[in-house]
Amino acid sequence: MRKKLVNLALQGGGSHGAFTWGVLDYFMEDGRVSVEGISGTSAGAMNAVVLTHGYMNGGTEGAREALETFWKQVSAHALMSPIKRTPLDILTGNWSLDASPVYMMYDVLSRVVSPYEANPLNINPLKELIESSVDFDKVRACEAVKLFVAATNVHSGKIKVFERSELTSDMVLASACLPTLYQAVEIEGVPYWDGGYVGNPPLYPLYDDAKSRDIIIVQINPVTRQETPKTARDIHNRINEISFNTSLLRELRSIEFVHRLLEEKRLDTNQYADVLVHRIEGSDALSDLSPSSKVNAEWSFLTQLRDMGRAAAKTFIDKHYDDLGEHSTLNLREEFS
């Protein structure tokens, strides 16, 4: 069966990024798609650089091994964290940390105490994790995959997209820098925060000078929730979800607008790309999980998320393989009606 060339757009979402690990793992194992480019933010960026590092070491199997090793290290680092589930949560199979006394204390402190005050030495456990997992010399040398990592310029509020040829560990850390937890990551004197505020993930780098018109979005942040948040924590969490989806929805709306103009022959098809958009909807599987579970990195939880991602990827490929390269499977007009 012929391989279909696609681009991937990977959202951030803490440990829920293990769902994306599962999607990537299945794609590498299945072999029906080949990846031209990846755009990633936060956990999505980490998955992207780890995959690229592994691919340079051993092709698709090397990529799969590198991703599993990385997430095992994430879980191993979490063993030292004082933030744990309560015995009742463990007994009932609840992955949430909402009832954890240490998590609750940390959550409150993060809203009133700056990381510059709480962490003056600027200790970031993600730095050791990403630098021990990725050889950035190899990533920068990998011409088989285009790679784009998004961060937010703190001064201008604008998106900054770092490309593979210049990529460093600090750029990936910048993409995952939540401002209530970590000091801004400075790159060439410019401070950066998490890229999710302005591009979660950015799509436009994937249709600039691309061979494939297909973009598969791996979306792990819920767009829609039926219930109205009533508690202060739920309101804060919903604000974050909306903020971290806004930029993606804005880009999708722009693509839908261009689609309509192309269909109506009001734009020159030689000047504007007719992008084909697809989505693997992680948020359906993850919407029942509390936002606090994004901090839970227990190995059993991560592997459950991985298996959910693998199942979602299999369902997508089985259903839409023939659609790739032909037309979008995400109905943007219906999405924004």
Secondary structure in CASP SS format (residue, H / E / C, confidence):
PFRMAT SS
TARGET T0000
AUTHOR 0000-0000-0000
METHOD secondary structure of the structure
MODEL  1
M C 1.00
R C 1.00
K C 1.00
K E 1.00
L E 1.00
V E 1.00
N E 1.00
L E 1.00
A E 1.00
L E 1.00
Q C 1.00
G C 1.00
G C 1.00
G H 1.00
S H 1.00
H H 1.00
G H 1.00
A H 1.00
F H 1.00
T H 1.00
W H 1.00
G H 1.00
V H 1.00
L H 1.00
D H 1.00
Y H 1.00
F H 1.00
M H 1.00
E H 1.00
D H 1.00
G C 1.00
R C 1.00
V E 1.00
S E 1.00
V E 1.00
E E 1.00
G E 1.00
I E 1.00
S E 1.00
G E 1.00
T C 1.00
S C 1.00
A H 1.00
G H 1.00
A H 1.00
M H 1.00
N H 1.00
A H 1.00
V H 1.00
V H 1.00
L H 1.00
T H 1.00
H H 1.00
G H 1.00
Y H 1.00
M H 1.00
N H 1.00
G H 1.00
G H 1.00
T H 1.00
E H 1.00
G H 1.00
A H 1.00
R H 1.00
E H 1.00
A H 1.00
L H 1.00
E H 1.00
T H 1.00
F H 1.00
W H 1.00
K H 1.00
Q H 1.00
V H 1.00
S H 1.00
A H 1.00
H H 1.00
A H 1.00
L C 1.00
M C 1.00
S C 1.00
P C 1.00
I C 1.00
K C 1.00
R C 1.00
T C 1.00
P H 1.00
L H 1.00
D H 1.00
I H 1.00
L H 1.00
T H 1.00
G C 1.00
N C 1.00
W C 1.00
S C 1.00
L C 1.00
D C 1.00
A C 1.00
S C 1.00
P H 1.00
V H 1.00
Y H 1.00
M H 1.00
M H 1.00
Y H 1.00
D H 1.00
V H 1.00
L H 1.00
S H 1.00
R H 1.00
V H 1.00
V C 1.00
S C 1.00
P H 1.00
Y H 1.00
E H 1.00
A H 1.00
N C 1.00
P C 1.00
L C 1.00
N C 1.00
I C 1.00
N C 1.00
P H 1.00
L H 1.00
K H 1.00
E H 1.00
L H 1.00
I H 1.00
E H 1.00
S H 1.00
S H 1.00
V C 1.00
D C 1.00
F H 1.00
D H 1.00
K H 1.00
V H 1.00
R H 1.00
A H 1.00
C C 1.00
E C 1.00
A C 1.00
V C 1.00
K E 1.00
L E 1.00
F E 1.00
V E 1.00
A E 1.00
A E 1.00
T E 1.00
N E 1.00
V C 1.00
H C 1.00
S C 1.00
G C 1.00
K C 1.00
I E 1.00
K E 1.00
V E 1.00
F E 1.00
E E 1.00
R H 1.00
S H 1.00
E H 1.00
L C 1.00
T C 1.00
S H 1.00
D H 1.00
M H 1.00
V H 1.00
L H 1.00
A H 1.00
S H 1.00
A C 1.00
C C 1.00
L C 1.00
P C 1.00
T C 1.00
L C 1.00
Y C 1.00
Q C 1.00
A C 1.00
V E 1.00
E E 1.00
I E 1.00
E C 1.00
G C 1.00
V E 1.00
P E 1.00
Y E 1.00
W E 1.00
D E 1.00
G H 1.00
G H 1.00
Y H 1.00
V C 1.00
G C 1.00
N C 1.00
P C 1.00
P C 1.00
L C 1.00
Y H 1.00
P H 1.00
L H 1.00
Y H 1.00
D C 1.00
D C 1.00
A C 1.00
K C 1.00
S C 1.00
R C 1.00
D E 1.00
I E 1.00
I E 1.00
I E 1.00
V E 1.00
Q E 1.00
I C 1.00
N C 1.00
P C 1.00
V C 1.00
T C 1.00
R C 1.00
Q C 1.00
E C 1.00
T C 1.00
P C 1.00
K C 1.00
T C 1.00
A H 1.00
R H 1.00
D H 1.00
I H 1.00
H H 1.00
N H 1.00
R H 1.00
I H 1.00
N H 1.00
E H 1.00
I H 1.00
S H 1.00
F H 1.00
N H 1.00
T H 1.00
S H 1.00
L H 1.00
L H 1.00
R H 1.00
E H 1.00
L H 1.00
R H 1.00
S H 1.00
I H 1.00
E H 1.00
F H 1.00
V H 1.00
H H 1.00
R H 1.00
L H 1.00
L H 1.00
E H 1.00
E C 1.00
K C 1.00
R C 1.00
L C 1.00
D C 1.00
T C 1.00
N C 1.00
Q C 1.00
Y C 1.00
A C 1.00
D C 1.00
V C 1.00
L E 1.00
V E 1.00
H E 1.00
R E 1.00
I E 1.00
E E 1.00
G H 1.00
S H 1.00
D H 1.00
A H 1.00
L H 1.00
S C 1.00
D C 1.00
L C 1.00
S C 1.00
P H 1.00
S H 1.00
S H 1.00
K H 1.00
V H 1.00
N C 1.00
A C 1.00
E C 1.00
W H 1.00
S H 1.00
F H 1.00
L H 1.00
T H 1.00
Q H 1.00
L H 1.00
R H 1.00
D H 1.00
M H 1.00
G H 1.00
R H 1.00
A H 1.00
A H 1.00
A H 1.00
K H 1.00
T H 1.00
F H 1.00
I H 1.00
D H 1.00
K H 1.00
H H 1.00
Y H 1.00
D H 1.00
D H 1.00
L C 1.00
G C 1.00
E C 1.00
H C 1.00
S C 1.00
T C 1.00
L C 1.00
N C 1.00
L H 1.00
R H 1.00
E H 1.00
E H 1.00
F C 1.00
S C 1.00
END
